[in-house]
């Protein structure tokens, strides 16, 4: 959306800036899962606020990579709690969607359980 002076002449400076930059932004709030390549939980403690794409991705003509005109796809905000992320989105007037937190269930196992005798059931 390009700025056109005649279209926005009746708005104040603050309203004009808000209408150009922030047209009812949609965001997603989630807690990231751990990487499947490691057993560590280092980057899973904070909540992420991420902008929803406002334009579709298209192939770039030269190399064929996907491109988008929306630069907000690159922005990720980190918050210590879900409530802080929701408060920030509400304060900014954004429409938000909160993904449920997936808690990890750890089944206690012993090394000795790998060698326990189990009867093989006949499946034929």
C-alpha positions in Angstrom: 0.0 0.0 0.0 1.6 3.3 -1.1 1.1 6.5 0.7 -1.1 8.9 -1.2 -1.4 12.4 0.3 -4.9 13.1 -0.8 -6.2 9.9 0.7 -4.7 10.6 4.2 -5.0 14.4 4.3 -7.9 14.3 6.8 -6.0 12.2 9.4 -3.6 13.5 12.1 0.1 12.6 11.8 -0.2 9.8 14.4 -3.3 8.3 12.7 -1.7 8.5 9.3 1.5 6.7 10.5 -0.6 4.0 12.2 -2.7 3.5 9.1 0.3 3.1 6.8 2.5 0.9 9.0 0.0 -1.1 11.1 -3.2 -2.1 9.4 -4.7 -4.5 12.1 -1.6 -6.6 12.3 -2.1 -10.3 13.1 0.5 -12.0 15.3 1.1 -15.5 16.6 2.3 -16.2 20.1 3.9 -19.6 20.8 6.6 -21.3 22.8 9.1 -23.0 20.5 9.8 -26.7 20.7 13.3 -28.1 21.2 15.5 -28.9 18.2 15.2 -32.6 17.2 19.0 -32.7 16.7 19.8 -32.1 20.4 18.5 -33.1 23.8 19.0 -29.6 25.3 16.2 -27.2 26.1 18.1 -24.0 25.9 15.9 -22.0 23.5 12.5 -23.3 24.7 12.0 -21.2 27.8 10.8 -17.9 26.2 7.7 -17.1 24.3 7.9 -15.8 20.7 5.7 -13.2 19.1 5.8 -13.6 15.4 3.9 -11.6 12.7 1.6 -13.4 10.4 2.5 -13.0 6.7 0.5 -10.2 5.1 1.5 -11.0 1.5 1.9 -14.3 -0.2 5.3 -15.7 -1.1 6.2 -15.9 -4.8 9.2 -17.3 -6.6 11.9 -14.7 -7.3 12.5 -14.4 -11.1 16.3 -14.7 -11.1 17.1 -17.6 -8.8 13.6 -19.1 -8.1 13.9 -18.6 -4.3 10.7 -17.6 -2.5 10.3 -13.9 -1.9 7.8 -11.7 -0.1 7.2 -8.0 0.0 6.5 -8.1 3.7 9.6 -7.5 5.8 7.8 -8.2 9.1 8.3 -11.9 8.5 11.9 -11.5 9.7 10.9 -10.0 13.1 10.5 -12.2 16.2 10.0 -10.7 19.6 10.9 -12.8 22.7 9.1 -12.5 26.0 9.7 -14.3 29.3 6.0 -15.2 29.8 2.9 -15.8 27.7 1.1 -13.0 29.7 3.9 -10.5 28.7 3.5 -11.3 25.1 -0.3 -11.0 25.2 0.0 -7.7 27.1 2.3 -6.3 24.4 0.0 -7.5 21.6 -3.0 -6.0 23.3 -1.2 -2.7 24.0 -0.3 -2.4 20.3 -3.8 -3.2 19.2 -2.8 -6.4 17.4 -5.1 -9.4 16.8 -3.2 -12.4 18.3 -3.5 -16.1 18.3 -1.9 -18.1 21.2 -0.6 -21.6 20.5 -1.0 -24.1 23.3 2.2 -24.9 25.3 3.3 -28.5 24.7 4.8 -29.8 27.8 7.3 -32.6 27.6 6.4 -35.9 29.2 9.4 -37.8 30.5 9.0 -41.5 31.1 11.4 -42.7 33.7 13.5 -45.6 32.4 16.4 -47.6 33.7 19.3 -48.9 31.6 18.5 -52.3 32.9 15.1 -52.2 31.2 16.8 -52.6 27.9 17.9 -56.1 28.8 14.8 -57.4 30.5 13.3 -60.6 29.2 10.1 -60.2 27.3 8.2 -63.0 25.7 7.9 -62.7 21.9 4.3 -62.9 20.9 3.6 -65.0 17.7 2.2 -62.7 15.0 1.6 -65.1 12.1 
